[in-house]
């Protein structure tokens, strides 16, 4: 399988996670357009240049595996499924590599019962891979799987260029796209968890040990083997990881407070989740005018955005965009972003967006639901949104809609199907559950307005004494409506 060097086209989309929940009105349209253009310009203005390495010099005598993604060859091991599925996975790896800023020269797939424990592809195929690297002039090999430290080291010894795996590639993309303080901390934690078992030393320098006077000048009785340099670096990384976990937990507190405040006021929460590049942020922009960044790239944004929305009958709810998922999403990322992904588990409804034009939409659904299981969100009510219906195969659309009991086809680009989507959201949202008969004086229009905003108004009748309203209201409103309750009024 040979890939052209130019980029593969995708529908513009932005993916994931401001850390503070915004329930205010959205920005003016002109201001939003200018802000998005500036973000796109800034992102595209910083791209890796072929021939210039991004590796650090030997500052700490430990190779921290900083990526140098320039001219790459892809390699995948096909252990199960069909050849089409294996090629689809490699095409996705190509899109990931290009999103990271590299140029894909060639991609190959090998059929094996299981990856080779030594070199991932076997010694013979490793030598063939070396020939491909030499012929194409590649400087990096990307493997479509997660390599053990031993596999990575031995494969590098054969191909003689840098080797990285799918996990390291995704982590690199997240590091490039993190914008908020919380997002950067989450990515840094995931990178350190991945890097810790893969620290590699430079020869005998890693065996240096502190003892005697070096160990504080303790003198006789205090000398000993001490701590090797690589052990020191591992300890420092663990200390930094512990600090990052504390910081992330602290930053999550503000989001938890706002979430509890919404629950106290019975404001329903809807979360947009799904595969990366499925059109989640484009859908958020269409439904709320949020103006979040949309870019032709995977994992374009990582910072969650929450906006206020309302149903066709006027009920308020929050709509949140979340980080996109992908096949074999690194476990380190799921753990690091767990505090953010809890938005999905705590939601009243999940809009599960799937790309209807993708070669394997059913695979996308399965991959996202696997992550839902890891974060405890499988019990949350789900509404499937088959996006990009304007460019999807009609037969694929019919099959998806027939296979899912709760599904609607839509297009965030053309707006088709969005009215039906809004209506379906209104049907699935939890409704207030306390029936009240109210008589509101004509000079209390503010009460009538609040009822239309927060309650389910069943009927309205204008009588001489005021407005008579039959409504189903949330618990928190009952106390303030007691003075207008006909059932509570004296006979």
Secondary structure, DSSP 8 states (H G I E B T S, - for coil): ----SS------B--B---S---S----HHHHHHHHHHHHHHHHT----TT------SSSSEE------SEEEEEEEE-SS-HHHHHHHHHHHHHHHHHTT-EEEEEEEEE-SS-BTTTBS-HHHHHHHHHHHHHHT-SEEEESS---HHHHHHHHHHH-SEEEEHHHHHHHHHHHH--SHHHHHHHHHHHHHHHHTT-EE-GGGGG-B--GGGGTS--TTT-S---BHHHHHHHHHHHHHHHHHHHHHHHHHHHHHHHHHHHHTT-EEEEEEEBTTSSHHHHHHHHH------BBSTT--BS-EEEEEE-TTS-EEEEEE---B-TT--HHHHHHTHHHHHHHHT-SEEEEEEETTSTTHHHHHHHHHHHHHHTT-TTS-EEEEEE-TTTS-HHHHHHHHHH-SSEEE--TTT-TTHHHHHHHHHHHS----EEEEEEE-TT-HHHHHHHHHHSEEEEEEEETTEEEEEEEE-HHHHHHHGGGBTTTS--
